[in-house]
Amino acid sequence: MKSVLDKIEKGLNLFVSILIGCMMLWVFVQVITRYCFSYTPSYGEELARYMFVWVVFLSLPIVAKRGGHMAIEMITVRLKGQALKTIRIAADIFTLAFLALMVVQGTFMTIKSSIQTSAALEIPMSWVYCVMPIGCLIMLANVLCNFVNLIRTPADKL
């Protein structure tokens, strides 16, 4: 499973990098057209906003795999051994439950929004929202893989 997640991470890295580049280029073009030509396409801000949503949700699994999410370490830095392992297991269980909820509710939201279209781009809103369950599902797989490794690791090795 780890090799599959590594390949997914490489693909996400490439896609997110391209998406960030496109978003930056698009915003730059918008600024130039606004100030030089007094014209801004009506769909410009909406497109940049939707690209940003995709960047955020596709970056979540990458950051989770590298352990880069914000954490409150005031307690965990003082713990060692079995106490630290217990706290990490509890945190992973809560994270897995939250991500499962995000996948389920994100899927419902995507399905419900399929009848709605965006104002300027006139695309189905499900195209925008479908990234939420996708990103959270990949993040859930990463956290699950880390959780299994944590369970297998002896408490004195943490």
N, C-alpha and C positions, 0 to 999 in steps of 0.2 A: 504494500500500500504506500510505503514511503517513496518508492521510485515514481509511482503514479502522481503523488502529490508534488514531487520535485519537478516533474514535467509540466504539471498544471501551473506551478509557480513561475516557471520560465516563460510559459505562454502569457500568463497574466502580466508579468513584468514587461514583456514586449508590448502587449496591447495597451496597458496603462501608460507606458511611456509615449506611445504613438498618440494616444488620446489626449494626454497632457500637452504634447506638442501642437496638436490640431487646435486644442482649446486656446492655447496662448496665441497661436497665429490668428485664429478667428477674432479674438478680443482685440488684438493689435490692429487688424484690418478694420474692425468696427470703429476704433478710436480714430484712425486715419480718415476713414470716410466721413465720420461725424464732424471732425474739425477742419478738414481740407475741402470737403465737398458739400457740407451741410446736409448729408444724407446718411441715414442708418437703415439697413434693411429691417423690416418689422419682425422677422424671425431671429434676428441676431442674438439678442439677449436670452431668448428662450433656448436656442441651440446651445449656447455656452453654459447655461444653467443645467440642462439635461446632461451635457458631457461631464460636468462637475459631479453630478449625482452618480454617474457611471464610474468615474474615477474613484470616488469615495468608497462605494460598495465593492469594487474590484480590488481596491488596495487593502481592505480589511483582512482578507486571508493571508496576504503577503506579510503584513505587519504581525498578525497573530502567530504565524509560523516562526517568525524571528524573535518572538517574545517582546515586541516593542510597544505593546499597548500600555496605556497608563495603568499603574498599579499603586496601591497604597502599601508601601514597604515598611512603614513605621513598626509594624509588628513582626513581619516575616524576616527582617534582617536580624532580629534578636533571637529567633528560634533556630533550633538545630534538631537533627535526628527525626524521631517519630512525630514530634509536635509539628515540625515544618511540613512533613509529608502529609499529615492529617489536614492541615490548613490548605495546602495546595490541592489535595483531593477534593475538599469541600468547594473550593473556588472553581475548580474545573467542572464539578457537577452542576453548580449554579450557572456557569457559562454555557454548558451543553444544553441545559434546560432553556435558557434564554434564547440561544441560537435555534433550537428546535421550534420554539414559539415564533421566532422571526421568519423561519422558512415557511411554516404553515400559514401564518397571517400574511406574509408577503405574497404567497401563492394566491390566497383568497383575494388580496388587493389587486393583484395582476389580472385575475379573471374578471373581477367586478369592473375594472377600469377599461376593459376591452371595448366597451360601447362608447367610451368618451374619447374625444379627440382634443389635441392641444390647440390652443387658440391661434398661434401664428403658423406653426409648421404643419398643422392639420394631420398629424400622425396619431395613431392610436396611443393612448396613454399607457397601455399595457407594455409597449416597447420601452417606455421610460422605467416603469415599475418592475419589470421582469428581472432587472439586475439585483434587486433586493434579495429574493430567495436564492438566486444563483450565488451571489457573494457570500451570503450567510451559510449556505450549504457547504461551500468549499471551506469556509472558516470552521464550520462544525467538524468536517473531516480532519482538519489540521489539529484542532483541540482534542478530538477523540484519539488521534495518533499520539499526541503528547501525553494524554491521560493514560493510555495503555503503557507507554514507556515509564511514566511516573509510578504506576502500580508495580511494574516489574523491577524498578530500581530499589535496592535496599535503602532503608532510612538513613543509615550511616554514610551513604555515598552522596547525599544531597548537599 
